[in-house]
Amino acid sequence: MQLDELIAKVRRLPAFRQQEVLDFVTFLEERYGGAEQDDQADWSDQQFHTLSVEQAMRGLEDEPDLYTEDDLKERWP
C-alpha cells in the first residue's frame, strides 16, 4: 500500500477513528521502534498498564454526564 493511499483512507474516516489509527501507530512505534525488528519486544508491566488504562478510558470524555454534583449530596428527609 502506498503512503498516499493510506493517507487518503485515513482522511475519509471520522475524527474519532482517525484518533484510533494514530493511537495504533503510536503503539507500533513504542513496541517496535522506528525500524523493523526481527524479535518482538517483551512488554514491561508499565507498558501493559499504560496501554490498558488508555484503552479502558478511551471515549469516556465523549459520554454524557449521567449524574450531577447534586446527586452526590446525601439528602435527609
N, CA, C and O atoms as a GROMACS GRO file, in nm:
protein
  308
    1MET      N    1   0.085  -0.117   0.000
    1MET     CA    2   0.000   0.000   0.000
    1MET      C    3   0.090   0.124   0.000
    1MET      O    4   0.187   0.132   0.075
    2GLN      N    5   0.056   0.216  -0.083
    2GLN     CA    6   0.131   0.340  -0.092
    2GLN      C    7   0.091   0.435   0.020
    2GLN      O    8  -0.022   0.431   0.068
    3LEU      N    9   0.182   0.519   0.062
    3LEU     CA   10   0.157   0.615   0.168
    3LEU      C   11   0.043   0.710   0.132
    3LEU      O   12  -0.040   0.742   0.218
    4ASP      N   13   0.037   0.754   0.008
    4ASP     CA   14  -0.070   0.845  -0.036
    4ASP      C   15  -0.207   0.778  -0.022
    4ASP      O   16  -0.304   0.843   0.017
    5GLU      N   17  -0.214   0.650  -0.055
    5GLU     CA   18  -0.340   0.576  -0.043
    5GLU      C   19  -0.381   0.563   0.104
    5GLU      O   20  -0.499   0.578   0.137
    6LEU      N   21  -0.285   0.536   0.189
    6LEU     CA   22  -0.313   0.526   0.333
    6LEU      C   23  -0.364   0.659   0.388
    6LEU      O   24  -0.462   0.662   0.462
    7ILE      N   25  -0.298   0.767   0.351
    7ILE     CA   26  -0.339   0.900   0.398
    7ILE      C   27  -0.480   0.932   0.351
    7ILE      O   28  -0.560   0.985   0.427
    8ALA      N   29  -0.511   0.900   0.226
    8ALA     CA   30  -0.644   0.926   0.172
    8ALA      C   31  -0.751   0.847   0.248
    8ALA      O   32  -0.858   0.899   0.277
    9LYS      N   33  -0.722   0.722   0.279
    9LYS     CA   34  -0.818   0.639   0.352
    9LYS      C   35  -0.840   0.692   0.493
    9LYS      O   36  -0.953   0.696   0.542
   10VAL      N   37  -0.733   0.733   0.559
   10VAL     CA   38  -0.745   0.786   0.696
   10VAL      C   39  -0.824   0.917   0.695
   10VAL      O   40  -0.904   0.941   0.785
   11ARG      N   41  -0.802   1.000   0.596
   11ARG     CA   42  -0.875   1.128   0.588
   11ARG      C   43  -1.025   1.108   0.572
   11ARG      O   44  -1.104   1.193   0.615
   12ARG      N   45  -1.066   0.997   0.513
   12ARG     CA   46  -1.210   0.971   0.494
   12ARG      C   47  -1.277   0.921   0.621
   12ARG      O   48  -1.400   0.918   0.628
   13LEU      N   49  -1.200   0.884   0.721
   13LEU     CA   50  -1.255   0.834   0.846
   13LEU      C   51  -1.304   0.950   0.933
   13LEU      O   52  -1.255   1.062   0.921
   14PRO      N   53  -1.402   0.921   1.020
   14PRO     CA   54  -1.442   1.023   1.118
   14PRO      C   55  -1.325   1.052   1.214
   14PRO      O   56  -1.233   0.972   1.227
   15ALA      N   57  -1.330   1.168   1.278
   15ALA     CA   58  -1.220   1.213   1.364
   15ALA      C   59  -1.185   1.112   1.473
   15ALA      O   60  -1.068   1.089   1.500
   16PHE      N   61  -1.287   1.050   1.536
   16PHE     CA   62  -1.256   0.956   1.644
   16PHE      C   63  -1.188   0.830   1.591
   16PHE      O   64  -1.109   0.768   1.663
   17ARG      N   65  -1.216   0.792   1.467
   17ARG     CA   66  -1.147   0.676   1.407
   17ARG      C   67  -1.005   0.715   1.366
   17ARG      O   68  -0.913   0.633   1.375
   18GLN      N   69  -0.986   0.839   1.322
   18GLN     CA   70  -0.852   0.886   1.291
   18GLN      C   71  -0.766   0.880   1.416
   18GLN      O   72  -0.648   0.846   1.410
   19GLN      N   73  -0.826   0.915   1.532
   19GLN     CA   74  -0.753   0.909   1.658
   19GLN      C   75  -0.714   0.765   1.690
   19GLN      O   76  -0.605   0.740   1.742
   20GLU      N   77  -0.801   0.669   1.660
   20GLU     CA   78  -0.769   0.528   1.682
   20GLU      C   79  -0.649   0.486   1.597
   20GLU      O   80  -0.561   0.414   1.643
   21VAL      N   81  -0.648   0.531   1.471
   21VAL     CA   82  -0.536   0.500   1.382
   21VAL      C   83  -0.406   0.558   1.440
   21VAL      O   84  -0.304   0.490   1.443
   22LEU      N   85  -0.413   0.683   1.485
   22LEU     CA   86  -0.295   0.746   1.543
   22LEU      C   87  -0.250   0.670   1.668
   22LEU      O   88  -0.130   0.648   1.686
   23ASP      N   89  -0.343   0.631   1.753
   23ASP     CA   90  -0.309   0.555   1.874
   23ASP      C   91  -0.241   0.423   1.837
   23ASP      O   92  -0.144   0.383   1.901
   24PHE      N   93  -0.292   0.357   1.734
   24PHE     CA   94  -0.234   0.229   1.693
   24PHE      C   95  -0.093   0.248   1.637
   24PHE      O   96  -0.004   0.168   1.667
   25VAL      N   97  -0.073   0.350   1.558
   25VAL     CA   98   0.060   0.377   1.503
   25VAL      C   99   0.158   0.411   1.616
   25VAL      O  100   0.272   0.366   1.615
   26THR      N  101   0.112   0.489   1.713
   26THR     CA  102   0.195   0.522   1.829
   26THR      C  103   0.232   0.395   1.905
   26THR      O  104   0.346   0.378   1.946
   27PHE      N  105   0.134   0.306   1.923
   27PHE     CA  106   0.160   0.178   1.989
   27PHE      C  107   0.266   0.099   1.912
   27PHE      O  108   0.358   0.045   1.973
   28LEU      N  109   0.254   0.092   1.779
   28LEU     CA  110   0.352   0.018   1.699
   28LEU      C  111   0.491   0.079   1.711
   28LEU      O  112   0.590   0.007   1.720
   29GLU      N  113   0.498   0.212   1.711
   29GLU     CA  114   0.627   0.279   1.727
   29GLU      C  115   0.691   0.245   1.861
   29GLU      O  116   0.810   0.218   1.869
   30GLU      N  117   0.609   0.248   1.967
   30GLU     CA  118   0.660   0.220   2.100
   30GLU      C  119   0.704   0.074   2.113
   30GLU      O  120   0.804   0.043   2.177
   31ARG      N  121   0.629  -0.012   2.052
   31ARG     CA  122   0.659  -0.155   2.065
   31ARG      C  123   0.778  -0.197   1.980
   31ARG      O  124   0.865  -0.271   2.027
   32TYR      N  125   0.783  -0.150   1.856
   32TYR     CA  126   0.884  -0.197   1.763
   32TYR      C  127   0.990  -0.093   1.728
   32TYR      O  128   1.088  -0.126   1.660
   33GLY      N  129   0.973   0.028   1.772
   33GLY     CA  130   1.070   0.133   1.737
   33GLY      C  131   1.047   0.180   1.595
   33GLY      O  132   0.953   0.138   1.528
   34GLY      N  133   1.134   0.268   1.549
   34GLY     CA  134   1.120   0.325   1.415
   34GLY      C  135   1.154   0.225   1.306
   34GLY      O  136   1.095   0.232   1.197
   35ALA      N  137   1.246   0.134   1.330
   35ALA     CA  138   1.288   0.038   1.229
   35ALA      C  139   1.230  -0.100   1.261
   35ALA      O  140   1.197  -0.130   1.376
   36GLU      N  141   1.217  -0.181   1.158
   36GLU     CA  142   1.165  -0.317   1.178
   36GLU      C  143   1.267  -0.399   1.256
   36GLU      O  144   1.388  -0.386   1.237
   37GLN      N  145   1.215  -0.483   1.343
   37GLN     CA  146   1.300  -0.572   1.421
   37GLN      C  147   1.251  -0.714   1.403
   37GLN      O  148   1.131  -0.738   1.386
   38ASP      N  149   1.343  -0.808   1.406
   38ASP     CA  150   1.306  -0.948   1.392
   38ASP      C  151   1.243  -1.003   1.519
   38ASP      O  152   1.148  -1.081   1.513
   39ASP      N  153   1.296  -0.964   1.632
   39ASP     CA  154   1.245  -1.013   1.760
   39ASP      C  155   1.139  -0.918   1.812
   39ASP      O  156   1.155  -0.796   1.808
   40GLN      N  157   1.029  -0.976   1.861
   40GLN     CA  158   0.925  -0.893   1.920
   40GLN      C  159   0.969  -0.852   2.060
   40GLN      O  160   1.021  -0.933   2.137
   41ALA      N  161   0.948  -0.725   2.090
   41ALA     CA  162   0.985  -0.675   2.222
   41ALA      C  163   0.887  -0.726   2.326
   41ALA      O  164   0.766  -0.732   2.300
   42ASP      N  165   0.937  -0.762   2.441
   42ASP     CA  166   0.850  -0.802   2.550
   42ASP      C  167   0.790  -0.678   2.614
   42ASP      O  168   0.855  -0.574   2.625
   43TRP      N  169   0.667  -0.691   2.654
   43TRP     CA  170   0.601  -0.580   2.720
   43TRP      C  171   0.644  -0.573   2.864
   43TRP      O  172   0.645  -0.674   2.935
   44SER      N  173   0.680  -0.456   2.908
   44SER     CA  174   0.705  -0.437   3.050
   44SER      C  175   0.571  -0.420   3.119
   44SER      O  176   0.470  -0.392   3.054
   45ASP      N  177   0.569  -0.436   3.248
   45ASP     CA  178   0.444  -0.416   3.323
   45ASP      C  179   0.393  -0.275   3.304
   45ASP      O  180   0.272  -0.253   3.292
   46GLN      N  181   0.484  -0.177   3.300
   46GLN     CA  182   0.444  -0.037   3.283
   46GLN      C  183   0.381  -0.015   3.146
   46GLN      O  184   0.280   0.054   3.135
   47GLN      N  185   0.439  -0.071   3.041
   47GLN     CA  186   0.383  -0.056   2.907
   47GLN      C  187   0.244  -0.117   2.900
   47GLN      O  188   0.151  -0.057   2.844
   48PHE      N  189   0.228  -0.236   2.957
   48PHE     CA  190   0.099  -0.302   2.954
   48PHE      C  191  -0.004  -0.220   3.033
   48PHE      O  192  -0.117  -0.202   2.987
   49HIS      N  193   0.034  -0.172   3.150
   49HIS     CA  194  -0.056  -0.092   3.232
   49HIS      C  195  -0.098   0.036   3.159
   49HIS      O  196  -0.216   0.071   3.159
   50THR      N  197  -0.002   0.104   3.097
   50THR     CA  198  -0.032   0.228   3.026
   50THR      C  199  -0.130   0.202   2.912
   50THR      O  200  -0.228   0.275   2.897
   51LEU      N  201  -0.104   0.100   2.833
   51LEU     CA  202  -0.193   0.069   2.721
   51LEU      C  203  -0.331   0.027   2.772
   51LEU      O  204  -0.433   0.065   2.714
   52SER      N  205  -0.334  -0.052   2.878
   52SER     CA  206  -0.462  -0.097   2.932
   52SER      C  207  -0.547   0.020   2.981
   52SER      O  208  -0.667   0.025   2.954
   53VAL      N  209  -0.484   0.113   3.051
   53VAL     CA  210  -0.557   0.230   3.101
   53VAL      C  211  -0.606   0.315   2.985
   53VAL      O  212  -0.720   0.362   2.986
   54GLU      N  213  -0.521   0.335   2.885
   54GLU     CA  214  -0.562   0.414   2.768
   54GLU      C  215  -0.682   0.351   2.698
   54GLU      O  216  -0.776   0.421   2.660
   55GLN      N  217  -0.679   0.221   2.683
   55GLN     CA  218  -0.790   0.153   2.617
   55GLN      C  219  -0.917   0.160   2.701
   55GLN      O  220  -1.026   0.180   2.647
   56ALA      N  221  -0.903   0.143   2.832
   56ALA     CA  222  -1.021   0.146   2.920
   56ALA      C  223  -1.085   0.284   2.923
   56ALA      O  224  -1.207   0.294   2.931
   57MET      N  225  -1.005   0.389   2.916
   57MET     CA  226  -1.056   0.525   2.929
   57MET      C  227  -1.096   0.586   2.795
   57MET      O  228  -1.156   0.694   2.791
   58ARG      N  229  -1.063   0.519   2.685
   58ARG     CA  230  -1.092   0.575   2.552
   58ARG      C  231  -1.241   0.600   2.536
   58ARG      O  232  -1.323   0.511   2.561
   59GLY      N  233  -1.275   0.719   2.495
   59GLY     CA  234  -1.413   0.753   2.466
   59GLY      C  235  -1.493   0.802   2.585
   59GLY      O  236  -1.606   0.849   2.567
   60LEU      N  237  -1.439   0.794   2.706
   60LEU     CA  238  -1.515   0.837   2.823
   60LEU      C  239  -1.546   0.986   2.820
   60LEU      O  240  -1.650   1.029   2.870
   61GLU      N  241  -1.456   1.064   2.762
   61GLU     CA  242  -1.480   1.207   2.757
   61GLU      C  243  -1.598   1.242   2.666
   61GLU      O  244  -1.654   1.352   2.675
   62ASP      N  245  -1.636   1.150   2.578
   62ASP     CA  246  -1.749   1.173   2.487
   62ASP      C  247  -1.882   1.128   2.545
   62ASP      O  248  -1.987   1.159   2.488
   63GLU      N  249  -1.880   1.056   2.657
   63GLU     CA  250  -2.004   1.008   2.716
   63GLU      C  251  -2.075   1.120   2.791
   63GLU      O  252  -2.012   1.207   2.850
   64PRO      N  253  -2.208   1.117   2.788
   64PRO     CA  254  -2.283   1.221   2.859
   64PRO      C  255  -2.272   1.202   3.010
   64PRO      O  256  -2.254   1.090   3.059
   65ASP      N  257  -2.283   1.313   3.082
   65ASP     CA  258  -2.283   1.306   3.228
   65ASP      C  259  -2.419   1.255   3.274
   65ASP      O  260  -2.522   1.314   3.242
   66LEU      N  261  -2.420   1.145   3.348
   66LEU     CA  262  -2.545   1.086   3.395
   66LEU      C  263  -2.588   1.144   3.528
   66LEU      O  264  -2.706   1.143   3.561
   67TYR      N  265  -2.492   1.195   3.605
   67TYR     CA  266  -2.522   1.247   3.737
   67TYR      C  267  -2.464   1.387   3.752
   67TYR      O  268  -2.365   1.422   3.687
   68THR      N  269  -2.526   1.465   3.836
   68THR     CA  270  -2.475   1.598   3.867
   68THR      C  271  -2.414   1.597   4.007
   68THR      O  272  -2.422   1.496   4.077
   69GLU      N  273  -2.356   1.706   4.046
   69GLU     CA  274  -2.299   1.716   4.180
   69GLU      C  275  -2.408   1.705   4.285
   69GLU      O  276  -2.384   1.656   4.396
   70ASP      N  277  -2.530   1.751   4.252
   70ASP     CA  278  -2.641   1.740   4.346
   70ASP      C  279  -2.675   1.594   4.377
   70ASP      O  280  -2.721   1.563   4.487
   71ASP      N  281  -2.652   1.505   4.282
   71ASP     CA  282  -2.678   1.363   4.304
   71ASP      C  283  -2.581   1.304   4.406
   71ASP      O  284  -2.610   1.202   4.468
   72LEU      N  285  -2.468   1.367   4.424
   72LEU     CA  286  -2.369   1.315   4.517
   72LEU      C  287  -2.397   1.356   4.661
   72LEU      O  288  -2.347   1.293   4.754
   73LYS      N  289  -2.476   1.458   4.679
   73LYS     CA  290  -2.507   1.506   4.814
   73LYS      C  291  -2.611   1.415   4.878
   73LYS      O  292  -2.711   1.378   4.816
   74GLU      N  293  -2.586   1.382   5.003
   74GLU     CA  294  -2.680   1.297   5.076
   74GLU      C  295  -2.800   1.380   5.118
   74GLU      O  296  -2.784   1.492   5.167
   75ARG      N  297  -2.917   1.326   5.099
   75ARG     CA  298  -3.039   1.400   5.133
   75ARG      C  299  -3.108   1.333   5.251
   75ARG      O  300  -3.123   1.211   5.256
   76TRP      N  301  -3.149   1.417   5.347
   76TRP     CA  302  -3.219   1.369   5.466
   76TRP      C  303  -3.361   1.425   5.464
   76TRP      O  304  -3.382   1.542   5.433
   77PRO      N  305  -3.458   1.339   5.497
   77PRO     CA  306  -3.598   1.386   5.497
   77PRO      C  307  -3.624   1.489   5.606
   77PRO      O  308  -3.735   1.539   5.619
   0.00000   0.00000   0.00000
